[in-house]
Amino acid sequence: QVQLVESGGGSVQPGGSLRLSCAASGIGFSGYAMGWYRQSPGKQRELVAAITIVGNTNYADSVKGRFTISRDNAKNTLYLQINSLKPEDTAVYYCNAQRSTVWREYDYWGQGTQVTVSS
């Protein structure tokens, strides 16, 4: 059974920091491209940051320089370090795992963790 379990969300003041974690089980974690998405009320889910199986990273323009995605394949865990938080970063943050083979696509989601930024 595949599980992606996010943790680390919470309520912080603007300018604060959080570190989100996503613990994966039931998949060959090192073989999956991983990503963090977020969704706020009334908006579509958007890709925030992604990391390939070899560690290449990509970020949404709105978070460049503030967010850092990383992975620890030995711990089957994905991280998102979030600094200089802004109210517009308020959203539910989701972990995603993707893998493509000749035969099928694999696409898994976590349940999300809430990040709220307010003064």
N, C-alpha and C positions, 0 to 999 in steps of 0.2 A: 504494500500500500504506500503510495506516494504521499508525503506530507512536506509542506513548506510552512514553517511556523515563524511568523514575525514577532519581534519584541523590541522594546526600547522606546516606544512612542510615549508621549505625554504632553503636558502643558508647560510651555516655557514663555518667557518674556522675549520681546524683540531683541535681537542681538545674541541670544542664547545659542546653545549647542545641544545636539542630541546625537546618539549613536544607535542606529537601528541595526538589528541583527535578523537574519533569516536562517534558521536551522533546517537543513534538508535531510530527508530520509526516504528510503525506498527508490532512490535513483542513483546512477553513477555520476555523482555530482561533478566530478572533474571534466566530464564529457559534455556538459551543458553550458550554453551561453546563459548568463544570468542578467536580470535587470530589475530595477526598481521603478515602479509606476506610482502615480498618485492620482487621486480623484477627489475633487471638492464638490459640494452640493451644486447641482445644476450644470456641472461641467463634465466633459468627456474625460475618460481616463487618459493620462498622458505619460509618455516615457520620460523619466527623470534622468536615469543613468543606466548604462549597460556595460558589461564586461564580458569579453570573449573567453574561450577556453584557454587561450594563451596569455590572457591578462591585458589585452588592449581595451581601452576604456573610451566611452563616448558620453557626452552630457548634453542636456537641453541647455539652450543659451541662457535661460533664466536662472540656472543654478551653477553655471561655470564659475570656478574660483571659490565657491562656497561649499559645494558637496563633493565628497570623495567616495567612490565605490571601490570596494576591494573584496577579495575572496580568500578563504583559507581552505584549500582542498583537503588538507589533513583533518580538518574539523567539520567538513561538509557545511560550511557556513559562509554566508554572504553578508557583507556589512555596507552600511551607508553612514558616513560621518557627515553630519549636517552642521555647518557653522553659520554665524551671522544670520540667524533665522529672521524672516520677515513675516508679517501677518498673512501675506499672500501665499506663504508656504503651507498654511493650514490645509490639511487634507488627510484622507486615509491613504497610507502608503502600503503598496502591495509588492510582494516579491514574485518574480516570474522566472521560470526555468524553461528553456527551449533547446530542442535538439532535432536535427533533420537527418533522416537516413533515406536511402533509395526507396524504402518501402513505406515509410510513414513519417508524420510530423509528431513530435512530442511537445506538449505545451501545458505547463502546470502553474497553478496560482496558489498563493497563500491566502489567508483569511483577512489580512490587512491589520495595520496598527495605526491608531489615530495620533496625528500630530496637530497640536493646537498652539498657535502663536498669538498671544495677546498681552496687553499691558493691564 
